[in-house]
Amino acid sequence: MPLRVLIAPDKFKGTLSAPAAARAIARGWRRVRSGDSLELFPFSDGGDGFGELLGAQLGAKTQCVTTVDAAHRRCQADWWWLRREKTAIIESAKVIGLARLPRGRFHPFELDTFGLGAVIEAAVDHGARRCIIGIGGSATNDGGFGLARALGWEFLDRRGDPINSWTQLHTLARICAPRRKRPFRALTVAVDVRNPLLGAHGCTRVFGPQKGLRKSDFATAERSLRRLAAVVADQFGHDSASEPGAGAAGGLGFGLRAFLGARLAPGFELFARQTRLMSHLRSADLVITGEGAIDRQTLMGKGVGQLGGWCAERRIPRIALAGQVLVPNKSRTFTDTRALTDLTSLKNALARPAYWLERLAGQFARDMSNTPDGITIAPALPDE
């Protein structure tokens, strides 16, 4: 019987955007099961592609602003504008994303979030009263220091001299707020991780190495961010460092919370609510999702894992396709998982990801068609 298939992948990081992954899966599926009805619903949990995908789903108009990237090189960055709702959608990876920088050229001590300030100012100039910002995929580890400076906050050392580098924040004695502290009536931040700012599970030790921090750099980074958090707590009376998501994007979650009064929200849930994903799930006979790697993080709150959990609760068959599957599917988050490395080497998969993803989707469609009972629906997940 023809199926209604919802194809809802996240990006395959470093190789395929979420829309490109969705198209590749659809091509492979159609070649085998041309009678099925396919709906493509690529999503983001707050990282690369968040703004473009959410903006497209909501019919937002693309805007462009001149700013600087994390290394303070001049660049153009898109953001999205919902005029009727007076809402701006911003994707920080478009400005300070790791993917914007040449690999290995800059050390995180040289990078900051300053360029994001111009995008926020552009949204304010358009009359935005609300803002949604996705902050995953950053190259930075500055706790939002650069962004705050761009918006008029001053950071002074014990002699009253301004601090211009986030690695000197260990000398911080006082923070001076600008006249306008809150640029929006409501600022919601989509975070793709739930880590705190500091400590063993904080941004420096967990995500810093992905951005170029070495173990020998940890003490400097941690000392600076710890002092920043302490002064914020002392002066403004709120300790945001331990909040889930404060460590997202190298502490940008903390910075947006501390300096702009933002609310931190799980990125997938925010995206799903804004785009009414649940209504699409209700009409699906099968959901196909995927990302670069199915790993422990997938099963601990990332978007693909959350989508699998939602489907499991509603007894919807759900398939996860990935470049690699690095953990067993013991939780039954997915009905089945398949990897590009089931078909070819990791090197080949990275070189031609769309080709191999198309083949993998076609292979699964063929296997399913040849199974007399079709897909076995996994039992609902137990309540936690």
N, C-alpha and C positions, 0 to 999 in steps of 0.2 A: 504494500500500500504506500502511496505517496506520503512523505513526511513534511511537516513544517519545521524547518531547521533554522535555529538562531545561531549565527556565526559571530561570536563575541570575544575576540582575542585582545590582549594587551599587546604592547610592542614586543618584538624580539630584540632585546637591547643590543645596540651596536650593529644590527644587520637589517631589520625590517621594522618599519613603522606599523602601528596597529592596523591602519587601513590597508597597507600593502599585504600584511599577513592575512587579513580577512579576504582579500581578493584572491590570494594564492589558494587558500583553503576552498573557496567557492569554485575556482576553476577545476581543481582536482575532484571535488564532489560531483559537479555537473557532468563530468565526462563519464562517470559511472552510473549516477542516479539522476538523469535529466528530468525526471518527473517530479522530483521534490521541489517544494517551495522554499527558497533560501532568503533569509533576511540578514543583511550584514550590519552588525552593530559593534564596531570597534570601540574600545573604551580605554580610559586611563585612570589610574588611582592617584594621580597627582604629579607624576613625573613628565618626561618628554612626551609631547603631543597632547597634554591635558587641555590647554587653551584652545587649540585648533579643533579638537574633537568636541569639546563642550560647546564652543562657539557655534560649530556647524549644527549640532543637535538643536540648539536654541534659536538658531536664525540670527546670530549676532553679526554685526558688520565689522570687518577687519580694519584695524587702524594701524598706523606705523609711526614710530617715534625714533629719533636719533639719540643714541646714548653711548655708553661704553660697556664692554664686556668685563668679565671678572679680572682681566689683566689691564683694564683701562685703555683698551684699544677701541677706537671709534667704530660703531656698528649701528645697524638698523634692527629694530625689534618690533614684531607684531604684538598687538593686544586686541581684544574684542569688546565691542560696545553694544549693549542692549539699551537703545535710547528710551523706549517706553518705560522700562523698569528702572532707568537711570542706574544701570549696573555695569560695571567693568569686569572683564575676565582677563586675568593676567597669568602667564606661564613664565615662571622665573628662569626656566631652562633656556628660554629664547634669548635671555640676556646674559646670565651668569652660568650657563650650562657647561658641564665638562666637555660635551660634544663640540662646543664652539672653539675649543682651544687645540692647538697642535699637541699631539701626545708627547709628554715628557719635557716640554719646553719651559713650563712654568711650575714653580714650587708653590704649594698652597699658602705659604707665608707671604707670597707676593700678590695674592689674590684676595678680593673682597666683594661685597654685595653692593657697592656704591652705585653701579649702573642701574640697579632696579629702581632707584629713586626717581629717575626721569620718567619712567613708565607710570609710576604712581602719580606724579605731578601732572602728566598728560591726562590721566583719567579724571583727576580732580578738575582740571581746566575744562573738560567736557561736561562737567556737572554731575559726575558720578556721586551717588549717595551711598551706594553699596558696592562692594568689591569681593570677588572670589578669586583667590590666587592659589595656583598649584606650585609647590616648591621643590618637587623631586628633581633629581638629575643635576644638582649643582656641582660646581667645581670648588666651592668655597668652604671654609671652616671658621668663619669670623663671628659667629653668634649674632649676625645682623648688624654688626658695628658699622660697616660701610654704608648700608642702607640708612641707618639712623643719621649718620653724618650728612648724607645727601639731602636729608629732610630737615636739616638745621639743628640737630642735637650736637652738643659739644661735650667732649670727653677730656677732662683736665687731670694732669698729674699733681703730685704734692706741691709743686712749685707754682701751680696755676697755669702751666704751659699746656697747649693742646696736644693730644695724642693723635697721630695721623696713621698709625699702623696698628692693626689688631694684636700683633705679637708683643706690643708694648703695654697692653692693657693690665699687666700685672702691676704697673705703677699707678693705676687709676685711683684718684681720690674723690672726684666729684663729677657728676653729670649735670649739664645745664640743658633744660628742655626748651624747645622753640615755642613761639607764641601759639602756634597751632599744633596741638599734640595729636589730635585725632582727625585725619583727613577724610574719613568716611563715617557715616552713621553706623554702618555694620561692615566688618571685614571678616570674612571666613577664609581660613587657610586649609587647603587640602593637603594633608600629610600622608605620605606613603609608607611611613614607618612610625612606630610608637616609642622610640627610644628617648630617654631623658637627655639633658644637655651634657652631663658630666659622668665620670666614673667608668667602670668596666664596660658598661653597656651604652655609654655616651657616644656622641658623634665622632670625637677624635679617634678613639680606639677601634670603634666598629667600622666606620665609613672612611676615616682619614686615609688608610692605606690605599683605598680605591682611587683616591685623588692625588696620591703622591707623598703623603706623610710617611716618614720612617719611624721606627720605634724610638729612635733617638730624638725625634721631634715631639713626642707625646708630652713630655714634661712641660715644655715651653707652651704648647697649645693649651694644655689643661690648666696650667697656672693662670694664663691670661683670661680664659673663659670663666674660671672659678672666681677670679677677682671681679669680673664684669657682673656676674650673677649676684655676688655679695653686695656690691654697691647699689645695684638696682633694688635689691631687697631692702637695704638699709634706707635708701632715699625715698623710695616710692611705696614701700610697704607691701609688696607682693613678690612672693618667691615662685617664679615660674620654671625654674631650672629642672625640677623633678616631674613636671607635667608630661604625660605621654605625648610624644611628638615634638617636644622642645628641642630634641637633638636632630630633628629632620633637617636636611639640607645644610649640614654643618652648623647647626644651631640657629638657622634662620627662623625656624619655628619659635624659638625662644625670643629672638629679636622682634618679630612681628607681634608677639604677645606682650612683651615688655614695653615697647616703644609706640606701638600703634593700637594697642588694645584689642588685638585680634582674638578670634575664637578658633581653636585648632579642632579640626574634624577629620576623621578617617576619610582618605581621598576617594576610595571606591564607593563608600556609602553616600558621600556627597554627590559624586557623579551620577550614581544610580538614582538618587532622589530627584536631582535636577532634570534628568532625562526620562524619568518614569520607566525605568528599566523593568520594573515588576510587571507592568502591563504587557510588555513584550514576552516575558517569561511565561505568562499565563497562556499564551496562544502557541507555545512551542512544544513539539513532540520530542525534540532533541536539541541540546545545546552543545556547540563545539567552541571551546575556548583554547587559550594557549599563551605562551610567553617563551622567552629564550631558554629558561631552565626551570623545571619543576624541582624545587629543593625545599629545604626546611623553612625558608622564609615564605614560600608559597603557602605552606600549611599553617603559618603563624600570623596570618592577617593580611597578606598581600591580595590585590584585587582578584586575581585568577582563583586563588584559594577560597576567597569569600564568595565569589560567584558559584563555585562548586558546592559550597556549603548551602547556599540559598536553594540551589536546584535539588540537593539531597533532601532537604527538609520538605520539599514539595514533590518528591519522588519523580523528578524529571531526569531522564538519562542525560549524562553530561560527560563529554569526552575532552580530555586535555591533550593537545599536541604541543611539543616543545622541541627545542634543539637538543636538549639532554634531559633525561629524567634521572635525578640523583637521589631520590628517596622512594621507598616502597609506598604503595597506595594503601597502607594499612587502615587509615581512618575512613576509607570509602568516601573521601571527598569527591572523587571522580569515579564514574562507572568504569572507565578505562583510561589509560595513559599510553601515549605512543611518542617516540622520539625520532628525530631525523637521523640520529646515530644508530637506529635500528636498520636503516637502509644504506648508510654510507659512513665514511669517516668524519670525525669532527672537522677536520681541515676542509673537506669537500662541502660539508654543511655550511660552514662559515663563508665559503667562497661563492656558493650558489643557493642561498637560503630559500628564495621564493620557489625555485625549481624543485628542491627536495621537499618543501612543505606541501606543494601541490601534489607531488607523488605520494606523500604520506597520507594526505586526506583522501586521495583516490584509493589507496590500498585499504584504508579503513572502511570506506564506503563499499568496496568490493567484499571485504570480509563480512560486513554486516548483512549484505544482500545474500550471501551464501550460507548464513546461519538460519536454520529453520525457524527458530523462535525469536529471531531478531536480537535486540539488546535486552539484557536482563537488567531490570531496574533495581538499583541498590536500595536497601532499607534506609529509612530516614535516620539522620544522625541523632544520637541521644542528646537530651538537654544537658548543657554544661552547668 
